Amino acid sequence: MNKFFSPAASAVDYDTRLGALPEWNLTDLYSGLDSEDYKKDVQSCITRSEAFEDKFAGKLLATLQKNPRDLALAIAEYEEIEECMGKIMSYAGLVYAGDTSDPAHAKFYGDAQEKLTNAGSHLLFFTLELNQIDDAVLQDGIKNDASLAYYEPWLTDLRKDKPYQLEERLEQLFHEKSISGRAAWNRLFDETMSSLEFTVAGKTMAVEQALNLLQDIDRDIRKEAAAEINRVLSENARTFTLITNALAKDKEISDRWRGFEDIADSRHLANRVEREVVDALVEAVQDAFPSLSHRYYSMKAKWLDLDVMEHWDRNAPLPMQVDTVISWREAQTTVLDAYRGFSPKMAEIAGRFFDHNWIDAPVRKGKSPGAFAHPTVPSAHPYVLLNYLGKPRDVMTLAHELGHGVHQVLAGGQGALMAQTPLTLAETASVFGEMLTFRTLLSRCETKAERKAMLAQKVEDMLNTVVRQISFYMFERKVHTARKDGELTTEDLGKMWLSVQGESLGPAFQFGEDYRSYWAYIPHFIHSPFYVYAYAFGDCLVNSLYAVYENAESGFQEKYFDMLRAGGTKHHSELLAPFGLDASKPDFWSKGLAMISGFIDELEELDQE
């Protein structure tokens, strides 16, 4: 791919004030869709998976009892195959994300999924059979061999899945049918969403650009964009309702067969976090709605000289804000300077993403909406996808995703099986990166008006991260609970959506029919059910973590990097202990929310001056 984005190559309008925007260079994975290395790796995964099953299926206990080191070698071989598969799917997924509307990309991605799903069916036995080994026997092997002890964190983590695993043939059926089930519905959502066209002020655009107009300084533009978004989503609501019903039912079937008690328990298990901890977070945020979002948005309504706000006013620029476009170069400098202020090492790692074209920044027709940092595999490096439009929030998104990227680079040393961090802690580095960037920008404010605008912007970002994401979680709980009793209509989904939005955002807003379909564009509901609370978890955790940093005399940075390097090898309680933090304590979340409340207090004080 090209090093920099050419405006002429895009089917969407391009603001020249942004400067040259980078496109990612995926050749570090494979040279192209017709790469011989890619084809060889696909075939290798198929062949090695089949051979691995023949070699070890039904023999793991005997292998362990004969020589624990042989079991360690088997795990290492399994890890190598998993890494190869991960590299293939990372490449196929990134190519597809770059343009989901390209039939060649869609076929390439679909073929990769199908081939590796088939290959992966030969590996399913391995973790299932490992979990059939008696705990005492396995622990004895770990004590007697250092190479097996290396994998103890992974083996310990694996045992947590044991109560919810099915017998091998059923697991194989679930695995193979995922291609024609959950994965197919996910793909339908992606391709439908990326194909939608919105026309505002005579210009046709993709969903990201349309949503971006909800931040426009002109209220008439925001209103027109909001109406157009609602029109397009409503016209496609039947498809999105079908996808939502199918996936909710698919999850209910899986949960029921596996024996999960609560609709979100499978996510909690994947996140390695206790249900009680998440429930405490949700309860704390809900209790804080009046003192956080309700209080702030009442203030914002006054600033905008409105008796009541419409949904398209939620992210409206404030009167004291200057409506500027931030160039890509300026955004890069801002974030790297903030990272460097914390640690030169952090800035150096983040700098690699710019220096080596690990970022894809421009908006393109067919490109996946939103933003993400993809870890790929430890033998390669992460990639970041953005849809950069030069808004202050886009700079914070860059800081957020680079935080993920730094985390993923540091955790890569744990290897393919232990590098991945549970979602709750995966958001720690990203939100911390945002906080560093915000604090740097806040320190540069020269007037009260500038400080007020900066604080208000940060409060809105934090409310979007905490209050809004918990409201999303509340919506998902309503949807998945109701789906057990039968299919949901578009009207049902709309009512649930308006209910949680009203409760979370408060009386400063009136929500009408023109907001009823906005649930449909949220990709997390489709790709990762109940993922959303991880953002609130990360934000509140980072607020507490940052307070420790501000009061630390020395040594914080190295403790922080040790936490990121740990990847998935430690429970959140172990990772937070060096900082004196404990997410299981009842008041932990209140402390995190206090930082947001404190910013709102300062805004109220500035408002009275």
N, C-alpha and C positions, 0 to 999 in steps of 0.2 A: 504494500500500500504506500501511497505518497506520504512524505514526511509532514507536509503541511496541507491543510484543507484549502482547496481552491473554490472560491465562491461560484465560479462557473460550473463546477461539478455538482452543485446541489440544486434540488428542485424547490428549495424553500428560500425565502428572503434571507439575505446575509447583511449584517450591520458591519460596515467596514471599520467602525470604531473599535471593534473587538481585536483587530490585528489578525495575524496568522494564527490559526487554530490547528493544533497537532492532531494527526490521526495515528492510531497505534500501528506499530510494526510487528506483525504476528510471525515473522520469519524465524524468531527465536524458538518457536514451536515447530512449525513446518513451513516450507517455502511456498506452498500453494495448495489448492484443492486437488491438483493432480500430482502432488508430491510422491515420489517413490518411497521416501522414508515413512510417510504417513501410511501408505499401503502396506509396507513391510511391518510396521508396528501393529496395524490392525490384525494382520495375519498371525503375527507373533503372539498377540494376546489370545487369539482363538486357540492356537496350537498349545501354548503354554498352559492355558486354563484346563484344557482337556487332559494334558499330561499330568498336571498337578492333582486333578481329581483321581486319576488312575493310580498315582503314586501314594496318596495319603488317605483317601476316603476309607473310613472304617478302621484306621490304623493309628490314630493320634495317641490314644492312651498307651498302646504298646510302644510307640515311638518314645513317649515321655518316660515310660518305665525303663526302657532299655538305656536311653541316654538323653537327659534333658537338653543337651546341646543340639541334638538332632531336631527336637521340636522348635528350638530357637531358629535353626536354619530353615525349617519349614515356614515359620512366620516371616522370616526375612524374604523368602522366595515369594510368598503371598504378597508382601508389601511391594516387591518389585513389579509384580503383575498389576497390582492396584495403581501404582504410580504410572505405568504405561497406559493403562485405561484412562486414568485421570488426565494425562497429557492429551490423548486423542479427543476426549469429550470437551476438554477446555478449549481446544482449538476449534472444534466444530461449533461449540456454543458461542464463542466470541465472533466467529465469522457470521453466524446466524444473527446475533445481536446487532451486528453492524448494519444489516439490511434484511429484516425479516420478510420483506416483500419480494425478494429475489427468489424465484422458484428453484434456481440452482442451489442457493444457500439452504433453502428449506429442505430440499432433497438430501443434500450433503449431511445436514444435521440429523434428519430422520434416519438415514442409512446408518450413520455412526451409532445412534441410539440403539437401533435394532441389532446390529452386529455385536455390540458390546453387552447388550442385555442377554443375548444368547450365550456369549462367552462367560458372562458373569454367573449364569446358572450353574456352571461347573465349579464355581467357587463357593456357592452357598453352603455347602456341607461344612466348610472349614470352621466358621465361627459357631455354628450350631453344635458341631461335635466337640469343639473346645469347651463349650459351656456344659457339656455332659460329663466332663471330667470332674471327679470329686474335688472339692475345695482343698482339702488337706493334702491330697496327692499333688495337686498343682502347686501349692505353696511349698511343699517339700522339694519339688523340682526347681522352683525359683531360688530357694535357699542354697541349693547345691550347684547352681550354674550361673555365672555372671552374665552370660549372653542371653539367657532366658530372663534373668532379673531385669535386664534392660527394657524388656517389653512388659514388665509388671504393671505400669500405669495403664497400658492399653488393655491388658488382660483383666485388670480390676474393673476398668470401665465397661468392658464387654460383659462382665457378669451381671451388671445392672439391667441388661436387656433380657436376661435369662427367663424371668417370669412371664415375659410377653412373647416369647418365641414359639412358633408352631413347629410341628414335625416337618421334616425336610421336604417332603413332596408338596405340602401345602405352601411352604415358603417359596418353593420353585414356581408354583402356579402363580402366586401373588407377584413374584418377580417378573415372570415372563408376560403376564397380562398387563403389567404397568404400561407397556408401550401402547397398547390399544385402549387403555383406560386413562389413568391420571395424566400420563405424559401427553396423550393425544388432546385432552381437554385443555391442558396448559398451552400447548402449541396453538390450538384454535383461538384461545384468548389473545395470545401474543400477535398472531397474524391479523386477527380482526382489529385489535386496538391500533396496530401500526398502520393499518390501511385506511383508518378513518380520516376524513378531511373536514376541516372547519373553516368557514368563511366569515371573517370579521373585517369590517371597514373595506370591503371589496377585495381582500387578500385571502388566498387559500393557504392553509397551514396544517401542520400535524398537531397532535394533542399537546405536546410539550409547549409549543409556541402559544397555543390557545390558552393553556393554563397560566402561562407566564403573563398574559395580558390581564389576569386578575390582580396583578401587582402594578398595573399602569396608574399613573398619577391622575389621568382623566377618568372621572367616575362614569361618564357616558360610555367610554371604551370598555371599562370593566363590566358594565351592565350588558353591553352588547355581546361581549365575549362570554359572559356567564349564560346568557340566553342561548347562544349558539352551542355551547358545550352541552347544555341540557337538551337542546333539540337533537343533537347527533347521538348522545347517549340514550335518549328516550327512544329514538328510532331503532336503535340496536339493542334495546333492553331485553327483547325476547331472547336473543342469543346469549347475552350475559346472564340472564336469569336461568337459562338452561344449563350453562356451564357451572354456575354456582350450585344449582340443585344436584347436578351429577357429581361434582366433587365433594359436596357435603355428604351425599349418600355413600360415595366411595370410601370416605374417611370413616363414616359410621360403621360400615361393614368391617373394615379393617380393625377398628378399635374394639368392636364387639367380639370378633374372633380372637383377638389377642388378649382380651380381658382387661382393658383399661376402664377404670371406673368413671372418670370425668372426661368431658369432651376435649379438654386441653392437656390431659395427662401425657399423651404421646409427645407433645411439644416440650413439656416440662422434662420428660425423660431425655429427650434429645439434647436439651439445654443443660442437663445435669443440675437441675435446680428443683428444690422441693416445692410442691404445690402451695404449702403454707407460706413460703417466702413470697411467691407471686401474689397470692391472695392478700398478703399484708401490704404489698406495693399498691395493688389496685385499690384497696380500701383507703390507703393513705391519700392517694391521688383524688379519689372520688370525694373524700372528706374535705379536700383542699380546693375543690372547684370554686366555691364562693370567694375564698381569699386569694385565689390566683386568677383564673381566666375570667370569672364574673367581674372581679374588681378591675382588672386591667382593661377589659373591653368596654366597661362603662366609662373609663377615662378616655379611651380612644374615641368613643362616640362623641364626647364633648370636643376633643381636638378636631374632629372632622365636622363639627357643628351639625350633628345629626341627632335627632330624638331617638331614633332606633336605626340599627345597622342592618343591611342586607348581607347575605352570605358573601357577595362579591366585594364587600368592604373589609373583610377579615384581614387580608394581607395588603390592604391599600397603603401606599406610602403616606407617611405622616406629614402634616403641613411644614414641620421644621426640617424635613429631609430634603436633600438636593437630589433631584432625579438625574443621575448620571449613569453613563455606561462605563463599566470598568473593563479595560482592555485585558487580554489574556496575559500579557507580559506583566502588567501591574498586579494581577491576581497571583501570578507565580511568585513575584517578589514579596508580596504581602505575606503569603503563607510560609514561604521558606524563611523569611526574617523572623516570623513568630516561632517557628520550630527551632531556629538557630538560637533564639533567646533562651529556650529551655535547654537545648543540648546541640552542639555542633554535629554530633553523631546522628541525631534525629533528622537534621536538615540535610545531611549528606545522603542518607538513605532515601529521603523524599526527593532529593534532587535527581536521583537516578531515573525517576519516572519521566522527568522532563528531558534529561540528557539522552535517553535511549528510546524515546518514543513508546513509552508504556501507557500513554494516555490517548484516548479518542474523545475529543472535545466538541466538535461541531454538531449542530442539529442537522439531520439529513432525513429526507423522506424514507420511511421504512425502518429507520433505526429504532431500537428499543427505547422506550421512554425512561425517564428517571435517571438514576445513577447507581453505579455499583463498583466495588473493587473485587476482582476475581483472583483468588490465590493461585490458580492453575495447580502446579505441582512443585514440590521443593527443589527439584532439579532444574527448574526454570525460574520464573519470577511472576509476581502478580501483574495484572493489567487493570486500568481504571477506565470506566466509561462514564462520560458526562454528557449533558446537553447544555452547553455553556452559552448563556445569552447576556452575560455582563451585568447581572443584577448583584447587589450585595449578598443575597442568599446563595447565588452561584459560587461566590468566593468561599462562603462557609461550607458549601457542598464539596468544593475542591479540598478544603482543609479536612473535612470529614472523611472523604474517600482516601486521601493520602494517609490519614491516621490508620485506616484499615490496612493500606498498603505497607506501611512501616511495620505494623503488627505482623502481617503475613510474612514479610521478609525475615523478621527476627524469629518467628515460630518455625520457619522452614527447616531449621536445624534439627527439629524433632523427628523428621521423616514423615513419609506419607500417612502412616497410621496414627501419629500422635501430634501432628502440626495443627490440625483444625481445632479452633477454640469454640466452645459452646456459644450460642448466639448471645446469651446474656452478657458474657464477658467480651465477646467479639466486638461489641459496640463501645467498649471502654476507651480504646485508643482513638477511635474515630471522634467520639464526643470530646475527649481530652484535646485532640488537635483543634477542634472548633473553639474550645475554651481558650487555648493559647492564642489563637488568632484574634479572637474577640478582645482579650485582655491587652494585646499589643495595640490594636486599633483604638481601644478606649484610652490608653495612655497617651495617645497622640492628639486627643481632642483638646482644642485650645479655648473653646468657649462653652458656656453652660448649654447653649442650644445644640452644639455638636454632641456634647455628652448625653444630653437628653435623647437625641435622635438615635445615638448608638445604643444606649440602654434599652430604649423602646424596641429597637430591632432585635436585640438579643432576647428580651423577654418574649417577643413573638416567636422567635425561633425555639425557645425553650418550651413555650406552651404548645407549639406544633409538635415538639418531640415528646413531651410528657402527657399533657392533657389530651391532645388530639389522638396520640397513639393508644392511650388507654381507652378513649372513646371507641376507637377502632376495635380494640379487644372486646369491649362490651357489646359492640355490634355483632362481632363474630360469635360470641357466646349466645346471643339471641338467635342468630341464624341457625347455628348447628343444633341448638336445643330444639327449636321449632321444627327443623327438618326431620327429626325423629318421628314426628306425627304425620308426615306427608309432605308432598311438594309445596314449595313456596311460590306465590305469584309475585310478579313485579311490584304489585301494590303492597304486598306483605313486606317485601324488602325495603321499599320506600318508607313505609311507616316506621320500621325499626331504625332506619338510618336517621330520619328526622327526630325520632325520640331521643337517641343518644346524643345527637348534635345539640339539641335544645338543652338537655341536661348538663352537658359538659361546657358549653360556651356561654350559657346564661341569658338573662333577660335583655341584654343590650342588643340582641339579634331577634329578628323575626325570620322564620324559615317557612317559605311557601312551596308551592308545587314545583317551582323552577329549580329547586335543589334536590328534589326527590330521587333523581337518578344518579347522583354523584358517587354513590357507592361503587358504581360499575367500573370506574377507571382504576381503582386501587389494586395494583398487581399482587401485593402481599397476600390478599385474601385468596388468591388463586394459587400462587406458587408455594407459599409457606404458611399454611393456616396457623394462626395464633403467634406468628413471628413478632407481631408489632409491639408486644409488651417489652421486647428486648431493648427497644429504643428508650423507653421510659426507665427501664432498669439501668441502662448505661448512663443516662443523663443524671439521674439521682446519685448513682454510684460515683460518677466523676465529680459532681458537686462536692461530695464528701472528700473525695480523693484530692481535689484541688485545694480544699481548705487545709489538708495535711501538708501539701506542697508549700503553701504560702507560709506555714508556720515551721517548716522543717529547716534546720540549720545547715545540714549537709547530708549527702548520701541518698536523697530522694530519687534522683535520676537513675542511679544504678539499680535501686529496688524496683523502679518502674520498668526498666528494661528487662530485669529478671522476670517480672510478671509476664511481659509480652513474650519473652523467649520460651516460657513454659508451655505455650500452645495449649493442647488439651490434656496435659499430663497431670494437672492438679485440679481439685475441686475449688469452687469460688471461695470457700472458707479458708483454704490454705493460701490462696493467692492474695487475699486481703489482709491476712493476719499480720504480715510485716508492717502494714500501715496502721495497725490498731483499729481496723474496721471489721464489722461483722454484720452481714446482710440479714442474718436471722434474728437480730435484736429488734424488738418492737419499734424503737424510736429511730432506727437507721434511716428509714425513708423520710421521716419527718425532717431530719437534719438536712437531707438532700434537697427537699422541697423548700427549706428555709432560705436557700440562696436565691431562688426565684422570687420568693416573697420579699426578700430584702431589696432586690432590684426594683420591685414595684413600689416599695416604701420610698426609695430614693426618688423615683419618678414623681410620686405624689408630693414630695418635698420640693422638688424642682418646679413642679407645677404651681406651687403656692408662692414662689419667689417672684 
